[in-house]
Every structure is written in structure tokens, then in C-alpha cells.
Amino acid sequence: MSARGRREQNSAGESRPLVLPPSVRYAGWLGIIEGAVGLAVAVVMIVRELNGFHDEGAKISGYGTALWFIIFGGVVAVAGWFLKDGRRWGRGPVAMVSMILVLVSYYMFTSGRPELGVPTVLVGLVGLALLFNPSAVEWAARRYGD
């Protein structure tokens, strides 16, 4: 159910609409894109395994890692879909992925890969800014009271 039609009573007893801030909608779209990228990585890993690629130094299975990307990429994509529609569920997974991307970017920088770290940290910071700006926090707090 969309949050656009909901109403809330303020301290004077007047009803005001619960409006989804554009930043939350954009964060939802960002979550959908992040989830889709995760699913695309899973497809690439599966295709590589099917074509016989195997890294002797790796202690993990390409199929197992692909399954991980399918599960988490799918959850984040669904969370983004819910978030862009203003539903109650979705903000947490999208925020968590943004935080993880900021941490992963640190690893990329310290590994000598700033060309990967810069876009990764930017996506993470944009996601956090979209979800934790004053209008998004107020919207989330008002939704919590439902």
C-alpha cells in the first residue's frame, strides 16, 4: 500500500497527508539498481563456472558465491521496490547495503584500486544521504507510528 494516501493527525488534531519524500523514492531506485547489479554478478559467476573457469587459489565455489549474490541481490532489489513505493519495509536493507559499500570501498582503496573505490564509496554515500536526510528521517519516523 502506498504511503501517498495515508494521513496523520498533528498536535492540533488536523489531518495531514503522509508524503513520500523524493529522496526516499530515489533511494528505492538506487536499491533496485544495486540489487540488479548483484543479480548480474551472480549470472556472470554462474556462466564462468559453466564454462569451466576455476581459480586454483580460491577456496570458494563460484556457484556458492553466485547463490549468495542471488539471495542478497534479490532481497535488496525487492527492498528498493518497496521503498520507492513508500511501503514500510525496505529502508533497512537498502541502508545496510549502502553502509557495506562504504566499507568495501575502504578495502578497495587500501588494495591499490582507487578506480573501483571511488565509484563504490560515492554510491554508498549517496544512498546514505538519500535515506538519512531530515525529510527521509521524518518520513520514516511518521511511518513507524502507523
C-alpha positions as CSV (number, residue, x, y, z in Angstrom):
1,M,0.0,0.0,0.0
2,S,1.4,3.4,-1.0
3,A,2.1,6.0,1.7
4,R,0.7,8.7,-0.6
5,G,-2.9,8.2,0.5
6,R,-2.2,7.9,4.2
7,R,-3.0,10.8,6.6
8,E,-1.6,11.6,10.0
9,Q,-3.0,13.8,12.8
10,N,-0.8,16.6,14.1
11,S,-0.9,18.0,17.6
12,A,-3.8,20.3,16.8
13,G,-5.9,17.3,15.6
14,E,-5.7,18.3,12.0
15,S,-5.0,15.6,9.4
16,R,-2.1,16.0,7.0
17,P,-1.0,13.6,4.2
18,L,2.0,11.4,4.7
19,V,4.0,12.3,1.6
20,L,6.9,10.1,0.4
21,P,10.0,12.4,0.1
22,P,11.6,12.3,-3.3
23,S,14.9,11.3,-1.7
24,V,13.3,8.1,-0.4
25,R,11.9,7.3,-3.8
26,Y,15.4,7.8,-5.3
27,A,16.9,5.6,-2.6
28,G,14.4,2.9,-3.7
29,W,15.5,3.2,-7.3
30,L,19.1,3.0,-6.1
31,G,18.3,-0.1,-4.2
32,I,16.7,-1.7,-7.2
33,I,19.8,-0.9,-9.3
34,E,22.1,-2.3,-6.6
35,G,20.1,-5.5,-6.4
36,A,20.1,-5.8,-10.2
37,V,23.9,-5.4,-10.2
38,G,24.1,-8.2,-7.6
39,L,21.9,-10.4,-9.7
40,A,24.0,-9.7,-12.8
41,V,27.2,-10.6,-10.9
42,A,25.6,-13.9,-10.0
43,V,24.8,-14.6,-13.6
44,V,28.4,-13.8,-14.6
45,M,29.7,-16.1,-11.9
46,I,27.4,-19.0,-13.0
47,V,28.4,-18.6,-16.7
48,R,32.1,-18.6,-15.8
49,E,31.6,-21.8,-13.7
50,L,29.6,-23.4,-16.6
51,N,32.4,-22.6,-19.0
52,G,35.0,-24.3,-16.8
53,F,36.7,-21.3,-15.2
54,H,38.2,-22.2,-11.8
55,D,40.6,-20.2,-9.8
56,E,43.0,-22.6,-8.1
57,G,43.9,-20.1,-5.4
58,A,40.2,-19.6,-4.5
59,K,38.8,-21.6,-1.6
60,I,35.2,-20.8,-2.6
61,S,32.8,-22.1,-5.1
62,G,31.6,-19.9,-7.9
63,Y,28.2,-21.4,-7.6
64,G,28.0,-20.8,-3.9
65,T,29.1,-17.2,-4.3
66,A,26.6,-16.8,-7.1
67,L,23.9,-18.1,-4.8
68,W,24.9,-15.5,-2.1
69,F,24.6,-12.8,-4.7
70,I,21.2,-14.1,-5.9
71,I,19.8,-14.1,-2.3
72,F,21.2,-10.8,-1.2
73,G,20.8,-9.0,-4.6
74,G,17.2,-10.2,-4.8
75,V,16.4,-9.0,-1.3
76,V,17.9,-5.6,-1.9
77,A,16.1,-5.3,-5.3
78,V,12.7,-6.1,-3.6
79,A,13.6,-3.8,-0.7
80,G,14.2,-1.0,-3.2
81,W,11.0,-1.7,-5.0
82,F,9.1,-1.5,-1.7
83,L,10.9,1.7,-0.7
84,K,10.3,3.5,-3.9
85,D,6.5,2.9,-3.4
86,G,6.7,4.2,0.2
87,R,5.9,0.8,1.9
88,R,7.0,0.2,5.4
89,W,9.6,-2.5,4.6
90,G,12.7,-1.7,2.5
91,R,14.6,1.1,4.2
92,G,16.8,-1.2,6.3
93,P,18.3,-3.4,3.6
94,V,19.0,-0.5,1.3
95,A,20.7,1.4,4.1
96,M,22.7,-1.6,5.1
97,V,24.0,-2.2,1.5
98,S,25.0,1.5,1.4
99,M,26.9,1.1,4.6
100,I,28.6,-2.1,3.4
101,L,29.6,-0.3,0.1
102,V,31.3,2.4,2.0
103,L,33.3,-0.2,4.0
104,V,34.1,-2.2,0.8
105,S,35.4,0.9,-0.8
106,Y,37.9,1.3,2.0
107,Y,39.2,-2.2,1.2
108,M,39.5,-1.2,-2.5
109,F,41.5,1.9,-1.7
110,T,43.9,0.1,0.6
111,S,44.3,-2.6,-2.1
112,G,45.5,-0.1,-4.6
113,R,42.3,0.0,-6.6
114,P,41.1,3.6,-6.3
115,E,39.4,3.4,-9.7
116,L,37.0,0.9,-8.1
117,G,36.9,2.5,-4.7
118,V,35.8,6.0,-5.8
119,P,32.5,4.9,-7.5
120,T,31.8,2.4,-4.8
121,V,32.1,5.0,-2.0
122,L,30.1,7.5,-4.0
123,V,27.2,5.1,-4.5
124,G,27.3,4.2,-0.8
125,L,27.4,7.8,0.4
126,V,24.6,8.8,-2.0
127,G,22.5,6.0,-0.7
128,L,23.1,7.0,2.9
129,A,22.5,10.7,2.2
130,L,19.2,9.8,0.4
131,L,18.0,7.7,3.4
132,F,19.2,9.8,6.3
133,N,18.4,13.4,5.3
134,P,15.9,15.3,7.5
135,S,12.9,14.7,5.3
136,A,13.6,11.0,4.9
137,V,14.1,10.5,8.7
138,E,10.9,12.4,9.5
139,W,9.0,10.3,6.9
140,A,10.4,7.1,8.4
141,A,9.6,8.2,12.0
142,R,6.0,9.1,11.0
143,R,5.7,5.7,9.2
144,Y,6.9,4.0,12.3
145,G,4.0,5.3,14.2
146,D,1.5,3.6,11.9
